[in-house]
Amino acid sequence: MDYKTKEKLMYLLKFMDYNIDDLVYNVVNDSKDDPHYSAVTASNLLKCYIEVMDYLGEELPYRDMRSYFEYNRFDIKDFENFEKSRLNETTYYNGIIY
């Protein structure tokens, strides 16, 4: 990959990083009875982001969902609730799940 292409891809990925953060925060703070945000989508995006950044040789301060939550100073209960929402959502989610 040439330098300009990587530069453009990094620009997109850095912007995506903020969107992932917002989505995770919204999932964590979403209604448990009537959720409006997708934990599966947030998880998919974060997993893909981590994998692509690793492929590009870019270091991140986290390597998976759990360490992402720790790095962003979420409570362990937030991570557990996120995972519970994600697992529940997989029963009716239409699409790819990574």
C-alpha positions as CSV (number, residue, x, y, z in Angstrom):
1,M,0.0,0.0,0.0
2,D,1.4,3.4,-1.0
3,Y,1.9,6.2,1.6
4,K,-1.0,8.3,0.3
5,T,-3.5,5.4,0.5
6,K,-2.4,4.5,4.0
7,E,-2.7,8.1,5.0
8,K,-6.3,8.2,3.8
9,L,-7.1,5.0,5.4
10,M,-5.7,6.2,8.7
11,Y,-7.7,9.3,8.4
12,L,-10.9,7.3,8.0
13,L,-9.9,4.9,10.9
14,K,-9.2,7.8,13.3
15,F,-12.6,9.3,12.5
16,M,-14.2,5.9,13.0
17,D,-12.5,5.6,16.4
18,Y,-14.6,8.4,17.7
19,N,-17.8,6.9,16.3
20,I,-17.0,3.6,17.9
21,D,-16.5,5.3,21.2
22,D,-19.8,7.1,20.9
23,L,-21.6,4.0,20.0
24,V,-20.1,1.9,22.9
25,Y,-21.0,4.7,25.3
26,N,-24.6,4.8,23.9
27,V,-24.9,1.0,24.2
28,V,-23.7,1.1,27.8
29,N,-26.2,3.8,28.7
30,D,-29.1,2.5,26.6
31,S,-32.4,1.3,28.0
32,K,-32.2,-2.4,28.9
33,D,-36.0,-2.8,28.2
34,D,-36.1,-0.9,24.9
35,P,-32.6,-0.5,23.5
36,H,-32.0,1.8,20.6
37,Y,-28.3,1.0,20.0
38,S,-26.7,-2.2,18.7
39,A,-24.2,-3.9,20.9
40,V,-23.4,-6.3,18.1
41,T,-22.7,-3.5,15.7
42,A,-20.4,-1.8,18.3
43,S,-18.6,-5.0,18.9
44,N,-18.2,-5.7,15.2
45,L,-16.8,-2.3,14.5
46,L,-14.4,-2.4,17.4
47,K,-13.1,-5.9,16.5
48,C,-12.7,-4.8,12.8
49,Y,-11.0,-1.6,13.9
50,I,-8.5,-3.5,16.2
51,E,-7.7,-6.0,13.4
52,V,-7.2,-3.4,10.7
53,M,-5.0,-1.2,12.9
54,D,-2.9,-4.3,13.8
55,Y,-2.6,-5.1,10.1
56,L,-1.4,-1.6,9.4
57,G,1.2,-1.9,12.2
58,E,-0.5,0.7,14.4
59,E,-0.4,0.1,18.1
60,L,-3.5,0.5,20.2
61,P,-3.7,0.7,24.0
62,Y,-6.1,-2.2,23.9
63,R,-6.3,-5.5,22.1
64,D,-9.9,-6.8,22.6
65,M,-13.3,-5.8,24.0
66,R,-12.4,-6.3,27.6
67,S,-9.2,-4.3,27.5
68,Y,-11.0,-1.6,25.4
69,F,-13.5,-1.2,28.3
70,E,-10.6,-1.1,30.9
71,Y,-8.6,1.4,28.8
72,N,-11.7,3.7,28.6
73,R,-12.3,3.4,32.3
74,F,-15.6,1.7,32.1
75,D,-16.7,-0.2,35.2
76,I,-16.5,-4.0,35.0
77,K,-20.3,-4.0,35.4
78,D,-20.5,-1.9,32.2
79,F,-18.5,-4.5,30.3
80,E,-20.7,-7.3,31.7
81,N,-23.9,-5.5,30.8
82,F,-22.5,-4.8,27.3
83,E,-21.7,-8.4,26.8
84,K,-25.1,-9.5,28.1
85,S,-26.8,-7.1,25.6
86,R,-24.5,-8.3,22.8
87,L,-25.3,-12.0,23.5
88,N,-29.0,-11.3,23.8
89,E,-29.0,-9.4,20.5
90,T,-27.2,-12.2,18.6
91,T,-30.4,-14.2,18.8
92,Y,-32.2,-11.8,16.5
93,Y,-29.5,-9.8,14.8
94,N,-29.6,-10.0,11.0
95,G,-26.1,-9.6,9.6
96,I,-22.5,-10.7,10.1
97,I,-21.3,-11.1,13.6
98,Y,-17.5,-11.1,14.2
